[in-house]
Amino acid sequence: MDKNNKAIFKKGSRTYFYSSIFFPKKIKEDVFILYAFVRTADDYVDQIPQDKESFNSFCDIFNRVWQGNPSKNKIINTFVKLAQEKEIKKEWIDAFLGSMAADLSKKNYQTMTESLNYIYGSAEVIGLMMSKIMNLASEAYPGARLLGRAMQQINFIRDIQEDLELSRQYLPLSEMKVAGLEMLSKDFAYKYPSKYLDFINKQLDYYYTWQQEAENYFHFIPWRYRLPIQTAALMYNYTAKRIAKNPFIVFDKKIKPNKLRIIFTGLKQFTLILCSKLSQNTNKK
C-alpha cells in the first residue's frame, strides 16, 4: 500500500479512514487511491488562502494523463489507472472537479437545487466511484448517491462555523428565509433560537430521509464490503444525533467520532453480520 496515499487519507478523514480499514486488502488499496486524489483536490480549495493555481494545474494534469500523456504526479497517475481499469466514468470525475472549482468563487447557495447540484459533484459521484471499485451492480448506484448526499448534508451542518470562517454557506439561503433566519451565525442563532432550531431541524430531516432511503439499497452490497460502509454510516448517524441533541454545538466544536468509537463500531458490525450469516447457514441445514 502506498504510504503517501495512506497518509493523505488518514489526515483528511478520520471516519472514512478508520471505516475503510475493514475492506479487504485490494479494495482498501483502491479506496486509498481514490481518496488521495479527491482529498488533494479538495485541500487546494479549502486551505487559506486558496491555491487556485495548484488546483487548476491539478485539473490540467489529470486531463492530460486521462488522454494518455505521461506525468510525474503519482497521485493522478495511479488514480487514472484505477479509474480506467474500473470503468469509472470521466463525467463523474469532471463533476467532482467542477464542485471543487465552485469553491474557488461561489460562496452561497440560494436554493436546495443549487446545494444538491454541488452535492452531486462533491459527494454523490464519490459513492458511484466507490461502487465501481467494489464492482457493484448498477442497482446499487441510487443508494450510493443517496448515502453520499446524506453524509455531505451532515458535513454541511457539522461544519457551519468552519465554513463561515471561509465565507461559505452550503445550506440554502431560501430555507433560512422561510425559517425567518436572516443570518447563520452564532450571535444570530442565540438571539433567535427558535428560528435557528427550525432551520437546523429541517436540514437534519433531509439527512435522515436520505440516509434511510440509502439503507434500502445496502442489500446490493456483499457483506464484506457492506461492513465498512455501514460503519461509516453509523458514525454519521452518531454525529447527526449529537447535533440534534444540541444544534448550537456546531458553533463551538466540530463533532466527530473518535478513532476507538469507529473501530469498535466496525468490530461490532462484523460480529453482528457474522452471527447473522452463521444463523442463516444453520437454518439451511
FITIVO-985793 format. One record per residue: x, y, z of N, C-alpha, C in turn; residue in one letter. Coordinates in steps of 0.2 Angstrom, whole numbers. Example, Ala and Ser with C-alpha at 12.3 -4.5 7.8 and 13.67 -1.06 7.14 Angstrom:
BAVO   n.east   n.north    n.up   ca.east   ca.north   ca.up   c.east   c.north    c.up   r
BAVO       66       -28      39        62        -22      39       66       -16      39   A
BAVO       64       -11      35        68         -5      36       64         0      39   S
***
This chain:
BAVO   n.east   n.north    n.up   ca.east   ca.north   ca.up   c.east   c.north    c.up   r
BAVO        4        -6       0         0          0       0        4         6       0   M
BAVO        3        11      -4         6         17      -5        6        21       2   D
BAVO       12        23       5        12         26      11        9        33      10   K
BAVO       10        36       5         8         43       4        1        44       3   N
BAVO       -2        39       0       -10         39      -1      -13        38       6   N
BAVO      -10        33      10       -12         32      17      -12        38      21   K
BAVO       -6        42      21        -5         47      25      -10        53      23   A
BAVO      -11        54      17       -16         59      14      -23        57      17   I
BAVO      -25        51      16       -32         49      18      -33        49      26   F
BAVO      -28        47      29       -28         47      37      -29        54      39   K
BAVO      -25        59      36       -25         66      39      -32        69      37   K
BAVO      -35        67      31       -40         71      28      -47        69      31   G
BAVO      -48        62      33       -54         60      35      -54        54      40   S
BAVO      -55        56      47       -55         51      52      -60        45      51   R
BAVO      -66        47      50       -72         42      49      -71        38      43   T
BAVO      -69        41      37       -69         36      32      -62        32      32   Y
BAVO      -57        35      35       -51         31      35      -51        25      39   F
BAVO      -54        26      46       -54         20      50      -60        15      48   Y
BAVO      -65        18      45       -70         13      42      -67         9      37   S
BAVO      -63        12      33       -60          9      27      -56         3      28   S
BAVO      -53         3      34       -48         -2      36      -52        -9      36   I
BAVO      -58        -9      36       -62        -16      36      -63       -18      29   F
BAVO      -61       -15      24       -61        -18      17      -56       -23      17   F
BAVO      -57       -28      12       -52        -32      10      -46       -28       7   P
BAVO      -40       -31       8       -34        -28       6      -34       -24      -1   K
BAVO      -36       -28      -6       -36        -25     -13      -41       -19     -13   K
BAVO      -47       -20     -11       -52        -15     -11      -49        -9      -7   I
BAVO      -46       -10      -1       -44         -5       3      -38        -1      -1   K
BAVO      -34        -4      -4       -29          0      -8      -32         4     -13   E
BAVO      -37         2     -17       -40          6     -22      -44        12     -19   D
BAVO      -47        11     -13       -51         16      -9      -46        21      -7   V
BAVO      -40        19      -5       -35         24      -3      -32        28      -9   F
BAVO      -32        25     -15       -30         29     -21      -35        34     -23   I
BAVO      -42        32     -22       -47         37     -24      -47        43     -19   L
BAVO      -47        41     -13       -47         47      -8      -41        51      -8   Y
BAVO      -35        48     -10       -29         53     -10      -30        58     -16   A
BAVO      -33        56     -21       -35         60     -27      -40        66     -25   F
BAVO      -45        63     -22       -51         68     -21      -49        73     -15   V
BAVO      -45        70     -10       -43         75      -5      -38        80      -7   R
BAVO      -33        78     -11       -28         83     -14      -32        88     -17   T
BAVO      -36        87     -22       -40         92     -25      -44        97     -20   A
BAVO      -47        93     -15       -51         97     -10      -47       102      -6   D
BAVO      -41        99      -4       -36        103       0      -34       110      -3   D
BAVO      -33       110     -10       -31        116     -13      -37       121     -13   Y
BAVO      -43       119     -13       -48        124     -12      -51       126      -5   V
BAVO      -49       122       0       -51        123       7      -46       126      11   D
BAVO      -39       127       8       -34        130      13      -35       137      12   Q
BAVO      -32       141      17       -32        148      17      -25       151      17   I
BAVO      -23       155      12       -28        156       6      -28       150       1   P
BAVO      -34       150      -3       -35        145      -8      -29       145     -13   Q
BAVO      -27       139     -15       -22        138     -20      -25       137     -27   D
BAVO      -28       142     -30       -31        141     -36      -26       139     -42   K
BAVO      -20       142     -42       -15        140     -47      -14       132     -47   E
BAVO      -13       130     -41       -11        122     -40      -17       118     -42   S
BAVO      -23       120     -40       -29        117     -42      -30       116     -49   F
BAVO      -30       122     -53       -30        122     -60      -25       118     -63   N
BAVO      -19       118     -60       -14        113     -63      -15       106     -62   S
BAVO      -18       105     -56       -20         98     -55      -25        95     -60   F
BAVO      -30        99     -61       -35         98     -66      -32        97     -73   C
BAVO      -28       101     -75       -25        101     -82      -21        94     -82   D
BAVO      -17        93     -77       -13         86     -77      -17        80     -78   I
BAVO      -23        80     -74       -27         75     -74      -30        74     -81   F
BAVO      -32        79     -84       -35         78     -91      -29        76     -96   N
BAVO      -23        78     -95       -18         76    -100      -17        68     -98   R
BAVO      -16        66     -92       -15         59     -91      -21        55     -93   V
BAVO      -27        57     -92       -33         53     -95      -32        52    -102   W
BAVO      -29        57    -106       -29         56    -113      -22        52    -115   Q
BAVO      -19        50    -110       -13         45    -111       -6        49    -111   G
BAVO       -6        55    -109         1         58    -109        4        57    -102   N
BAVO       10        56    -102        14         55     -96       14        61     -91   P
BAVO       15        59     -84        15         64     -79       20        62     -74   S
BAVO       22        66     -70        26         64     -64       22        64     -58   K
BAVO       16        66     -58        11         66     -52        9        59     -51   N
BAVO       11        56     -46        10         49     -44        2        48     -42   K
BAVO        0        53     -38        -7         53     -36      -12        53     -42   I
BAVO      -11        57     -47       -15         57     -53      -14        51     -57   I
BAVO       -8        49     -58        -6         43     -62      -10        37     -59   N
BAVO       -9        36     -53       -12         29     -50      -20        30     -50   T
BAVO      -22        36     -49       -30         36     -49      -32        35     -56   F
BAVO      -29        38     -61       -32         37     -68      -31        30     -70   V
BAVO      -26        27     -68       -25         20     -70      -31        16     -67   K
BAVO      -32        17     -60       -38         14     -57      -45        15     -60   L
BAVO      -46        22     -61       -52         24     -64      -53        20     -71   A
BAVO      -48        20     -75       -49         17     -82      -50         9     -81   Q
BAVO      -46         6     -77       -47         -1     -75      -54        -3     -73   E
BAVO      -57         2     -69       -63          0     -65      -69         3     -69   K
BAVO      -68         7     -75       -73         10     -79      -77        15     -76   E
BAVO      -73        19     -71       -76         25     -68      -77        30     -74   I
BAVO      -83        33     -74       -84         37     -79      -81        44     -78   K
BAVO      -78        47     -84       -75         53     -83      -79        59     -81   K
BAVO      -86        58     -83       -91         63     -82      -92        64     -74   E
BAVO      -91        58     -71       -91         58     -63      -85        62     -60   W
BAVO      -79        61     -63       -73         64     -61      -74        72     -62   I
BAVO      -76        73     -68       -77         80     -70      -82        84     -66   D
BAVO      -87        80     -64       -92         83     -59      -89        85     -53   A
BAVO      -85        80     -50       -81         81     -44      -77        87     -44   F
BAVO      -73        88     -49       -68         93     -50      -72       100     -51   L
BAVO      -78        99     -54       -82        105     -55      -85       108     -49   G
BAVO      -87       104     -44       -89        106     -37      -83       109     -34   S
BAVO      -77       106     -34       -71        109     -31      -70       116     -34   M
BAVO      -70       116     -40       -69        123     -44      -74       128     -41   A
BAVO      -80       126     -40       -85        131     -37      -83       134     -31   A
BAVO      -79       130     -27       -77        133     -20      -72       138     -21   D
BAVO      -69       139     -27       -65        145     -28      -68       151     -29   L
BAVO      -75       151     -30       -78        158     -32      -85       158     -29   S
BAVO      -89       152     -28       -96        153     -26      -96       152     -18   K
BAVO      -99       157     -15       -99        157      -8     -106       155      -4   K
BAVO     -111       156      -8      -118        155      -5     -122       151     -10   N
BAVO     -127       147      -7      -131        143     -11     -138       145     -10   Y
BAVO     -142       148     -15      -148        151     -14     -154       146     -12   Q
BAVO     -154       140     -16      -159        135     -15     -157       128     -14   T
BAVO     -161       124     -12      -159        117     -11     -157       114     -18   M
BAVO     -160       116     -24      -157        113     -30     -150       115     -31   T
BAVO     -148       121     -30      -141        123     -30     -137       119     -26   E
BAVO     -139       118     -20      -135        114     -15     -134       107     -17   S
BAVO     -140       104     -20      -139         97     -22     -135        96     -29   L
BAVO     -135       101     -33      -130        101     -38     -123       101     -36   N
BAVO     -121       105     -31      -115        104     -28     -113        98     -25   Y
BAVO     -118        95     -21      -118         89     -18     -117        83     -23   I
BAVO     -120        83     -28      -119         78     -33     -112        77     -35   Y
BAVO     -108        83     -37      -101         83     -38      -97        82     -33   G
BAVO      -98        84     -27       -94         83     -21      -94        77     -17   S
BAVO     -100        74     -18      -101         68     -14     -105        62     -17   A
BAVO     -110        63     -21      -114         58     -24     -109        54     -29   E
BAVO     -105        57     -33      -101         54     -38      -95        50     -35   V
BAVO      -94        52     -28       -89         48     -25      -92        41     -23   I
BAVO      -98        41     -21      -102         35     -20     -102        31     -26   G
BAVO     -103        34     -32      -103         30     -38      -96        27     -40   L
BAVO      -91        31     -39       -84         28     -40      -83        23     -35   M
BAVO      -85        23     -29       -84         18     -24      -88        11     -26   M
BAVO      -94        12     -29       -97          7     -32      -94         3     -37   S
BAVO      -90         7     -42       -86          4     -47      -80         0     -44   K
BAVO      -77         3     -39       -71          0     -36      -73        -7     -33   I
BAVO      -79        -7     -30       -82        -13     -27      -85       -18     -32   M
BAVO      -86       -16     -38       -89        -20     -44      -96       -21     -42   N
BAVO     -100       -16     -39      -107        -17     -38     -111       -17     -44   L
BAVO     -117       -20     -44      -121        -20     -49     -124       -13     -50   A
BAVO     -127       -11     -55      -130         -4     -56     -136        -3     -52   S
BAVO     -139        -8     -49      -145         -7     -45     -143        -4     -38   E
BAVO     -136        -4     -37      -134         -1     -30     -132         6     -31   A
BAVO     -132         9     -37      -130         16     -38     -134        21     -35   Y
BAVO     -141        20     -35      -145         25     -32     -144        26     -25   P
BAVO     -142        20     -21      -141         20     -14     -134        23     -13   G
BAVO     -129        22     -18      -123         25     -17     -123        33     -17   A
BAVO     -127        35     -22      -128         43     -22     -132        45     -16   R
BAVO     -137        42     -14      -141         44      -8     -136        44      -2   L
BAVO     -132        39      -1      -128         39       5     -123        45       5   L
BAVO     -120        46      -1      -115         52      -2     -119        58       0   G
BAVO     -125        59      -3      -129         65      -2     -130        66       6   R
BAVO     -132        61       9      -134         61      16     -128        63      20   A
BAVO     -122        60      19      -116         62      23     -114        69      21   M
BAVO     -114        71      15      -112         78      14     -117        83      17   Q
BAVO     -123        81      18      -128         86      22     -126        87      29   Q
BAVO     -124        81      32      -121         81      39     -115        86      39   I
BAVO     -110        85      34      -104         89      34     -106        96      34   N
BAVO     -111        98      30      -113        105      29     -115       108      36   F
BAVO     -119       104      40      -122        106      46     -116       106      51   I
BAVO     -112       101      51      -107        100      56     -102       106      55   R
BAVO     -100       108      49       -95        112      48      -97       120      47   D
BAVO     -103       121      50      -106        128      49     -101       133      51   I
BAVO      -98       133      57       -93        138      59      -87       138      55   Q
BAVO      -84       132      53       -78        132      49      -80       135      42   E
BAVO      -86       134      39       -87        137      33      -88       144      33   D
BAVO      -91       146      39       -92        154      40      -85       157      40   L
BAVO      -80       154      43       -73        157      43      -70       157      36   E
BAVO      -73       153      31       -71        153      24      -75       157      20   L
BAVO      -80       161      23       -85        165      20      -90       161      15   S
BAVO      -91       154      17       -95        150      13     -102       148      17   R
BAVO     -107       146      13      -113        143      16     -116       139      11   Q
BAVO     -116       132      12      -119        127       8     -126       126       9   Y
BAVO     -129       127      15      -136        126      17     -140       132      13   L
BAVO     -146       130      10      -149        135       6     -152       141      10   P
BAVO     -150       147       7      -152        153      10     -160       154      10   L
BAVO     -163       151       4      -170        152       4     -174       148      10   S
BAVO     -171       143      12      -174        139      18     -172       143      24   E
BAVO     -167       146      25      -166        151      30     -171       156      31   M
BAVO     -173       159      25      -178        164      25     -185       162      27   K
BAVO     -186       156      25      -193        153      27     -193       152      34   V
BAVO     -187       150      37      -187        150      45     -187       156      48   A
BAVO     -186       162      44      -186        168      47     -179       170      50   G
BAVO     -174       166      47      -167        167      50     -163       171      45   L
BAVO     -161       177      47      -158        182      42     -150       180      41   E
BAVO     -147       178      46      -140        176      46     -139       169      49   M
BAVO     -134       166      47      -132        159      50     -125       161      54   L
BAVO     -126       163      60      -120        165      64     -122       163      71   S
BAVO     -117       162      75      -118        161      82     -122       166      86   K
BAVO     -120       172      85      -124        178      88     -131       178      86   D
BAVO     -133       177      80      -139        177      77     -143       171      80   F
BAVO     -140       165      80      -143        159      82     -146       160      89   A
BAVO     -141       162      93      -143        163     100     -148       169     102   Y
BAVO     -148       173      97      -153        179      98     -160       177      96   K
BAVO     -160       172      91      -167        170      88     -166       162      88   Y
BAVO     -166       159      94      -165        152      95     -171       148      91   P
BAVO     -177       150      92      -182        146      89     -182       145      81   S
BAVO     -180       151      78      -179        151      71     -173       147      69   K
BAVO     -168       148      72      -162        143      71     -163       136      72   Y
BAVO     -167       134      77      -169        127      78     -173       125      72   L
BAVO     -178       129      70      -182        127      65     -178       125      58   D
BAVO     -174       129      57      -169        129      51     -165       122      51   F
BAVO     -161       122      57      -157        116      58     -161       109      58   I
BAVO     -166       109      61      -170        103      62     -173       101      55   N
BAVO     -174       106      50      -177        104      44     -171       101      40   K
BAVO     -165       104      41      -159        102      37     -157        94      40   Q
BAVO     -158        93      46      -157         86      49     -162        82      46   L
BAVO     -168        84      45      -173         80      42     -171        77      35   D
BAVO     -168        82      31      -166         79      25     -161        74      25   Y
BAVO     -156        75      30      -151         69      31     -155        63      33   Y
BAVO     -159        63      38      -162         56      40     -166        53      34   Y
BAVO     -169        57      30      -173         54      24     -169        51      19   T
BAVO     -163        55      17      -159         52      13     -155        46      15   W
BAVO     -153        46      22      -150         40      25     -154        34      25   Q
BAVO     -160        35      27      -165         29      27     -166        26      20   Q
BAVO     -167        31      15      -168         28       8     -161        25       6   E
BAVO     -156        27       8      -149         24       5     -149        17       8   A
BAVO     -151        16      15      -150          9      18     -155         4      14   E
BAVO     -160         6      10      -164          2       7     -160        -2       1   N
BAVO     -154         1       0      -150         -2      -6     -144        -6      -3   Y
BAVO     -143        -6       3      -137        -10       6     -137       -17       4   F
BAVO     -143       -20       3      -143        -27       2     -140       -29      -5   H
BAVO     -138       -24      -9      -135        -25     -15     -127       -25     -14   F
BAVO     -125       -24      -8      -118        -24      -7     -116       -30      -3   I
BAVO     -111       -34      -6      -109        -40      -2     -107       -38       5   P
BAVO     -108       -43      10      -107        -41      17     -100       -39      19   W
BAVO      -95       -42      15       -88        -40      17      -87       -32      15   R
BAVO      -90       -30      10       -89        -23       8      -94       -19      12   Y
BAVO     -100       -22      14      -105        -18      17     -103       -16      24   R
BAVO      -98       -20      27       -96        -19      34      -93       -12      35   L
BAVO      -88       -10      31       -85         -3      32      -90         3      30   P
BAVO      -95         1      25       -99          6      23     -104         7      29   I
BAVO     -107         2      32      -111          3      37     -108         6      43   Q
BAVO     -102         5      44       -98          8      50      -98        15      49   T
BAVO      -96        18      43       -96         25      41     -103        28      42   A
BAVO     -108        24      40      -115         27      40     -117        28      47   A
BAVO     -115        23      52      -117         23      59     -113        29      62   L
BAVO     -107        31      60      -103         36      63     -107        43      61   M
BAVO     -109        43      55      -113         49      53     -120        50      57   Y
BAVO     -123        44      58      -129         44      62     -127        47      69   N
BAVO     -121        45      72      -119         47      78     -118        55      78   Y
BAVO     -115        57      73      -114         65      73     -120        68      72   T
BAVO     -125        66      68      -132         69      67     -135        69      74   A
BAVO     -135        64      78      -138         63      84     -135        68      89   K
BAVO     -129        69      89      -125         74      94     -128        81      92   R
BAVO     -128        82      86      -130         89      83     -138        90      85   I
BAVO     -142        85      84      -149         85      85     -150        87      93   A
BAVO     -146        84      97      -147         85     104     -145        92     106   K
BAVO     -140        95     103      -139        102     104     -136       105      98   N
BAVO     -141       108      94      -139        111      87     -134       117      88   P
BAVO     -134       120      94      -129        126      94     -122       123      95   F
BAVO     -121       117      96      -114        115      97     -109       116      91   I
BAVO     -112       116      85      -108        117      79     -104       124      79   V
BAVO     -107       128      83      -103        135      83      -97       134      88   F
BAVO      -96       129      92       -91        129      97      -86       123      96   D
BAVO      -88       118      92       -84        112      91      -86       108      85   K
BAVO      -81       105      82       -83        100      76      -84        93      79   K
BAVO      -90        91      78       -92         85      81      -89        79      76   I
BAVO      -85        75      79       -83         69      75      -82        63      80   K
BAVO      -83        57      78       -82         51      82      -75        50      83   P
BAVO      -72        48      88       -65         46      89      -63        40      86   N
BAVO      -57        39      86       -54         33      82      -57        26      86   K
BAVO      -57        26      92       -59         20      96      -66        18      94   L
BAVO      -71        24      94       -78         23      93      -79        20      86   R
BAVO      -75        22      81       -76         20      74      -74        12      74   I
BAVO      -68        11      77       -65          4      76      -70        -1      80   I
BAVO      -72         1      86       -77         -3      90      -83        -4      86   F
BAVO      -86         1      83       -92          0      79      -91        -5      73   T
BAVO      -85        -4      70       -84         -9      65      -84       -16      67   G
BAVO      -80       -17      73       -80        -24      75      -86       -26      78   L
BAVO      -91       -22      80       -97        -24      82     -101       -26      76   K
BAVO     -101       -22      71      -105        -24      65     -102       -30      62   Q
BAVO      -96       -31      62       -93        -38      60      -96       -44      63   F
BAVO      -96       -43      70       -99        -48      74     -106       -49      73   T
BAVO     -110       -44      72      -117        -45      70     -118       -48      64   L
BAVO     -115       -46      59      -115        -49      52     -113       -56      52   I
BAVO     -108       -58      55      -105        -65      55     -110       -69      59   L
BAVO     -113       -67      64      -118        -71      68     -124       -72      64   C
BAVO     -126       -67      60      -132        -67      56     -131       -72      50   S
BAVO     -125       -72      47      -123        -77      42     -123       -84      45   K
BAVO     -120       -85      51      -120        -92      54     -127       -94      55   L
BAVO     -131       -90      57      -138        -92      59     -142       -94      52   S
BAVO     -141       -90      47      -144        -92      41     -141       -99      38   Q
BAVO     -135      -100      39      -132       -106      37     -135      -112      41   N
BAVO     -136      -111      47      -138       -116      52     -146      -118      50   T
BAVO     -149      -113      48      -156       -114      47     -157      -117      40   N
BAVO     -152      -117      36      -152       -120      29     -151      -128      30   K
BAVO     -148      -130      35      -146       -137      36     -152      -141      38   K
***
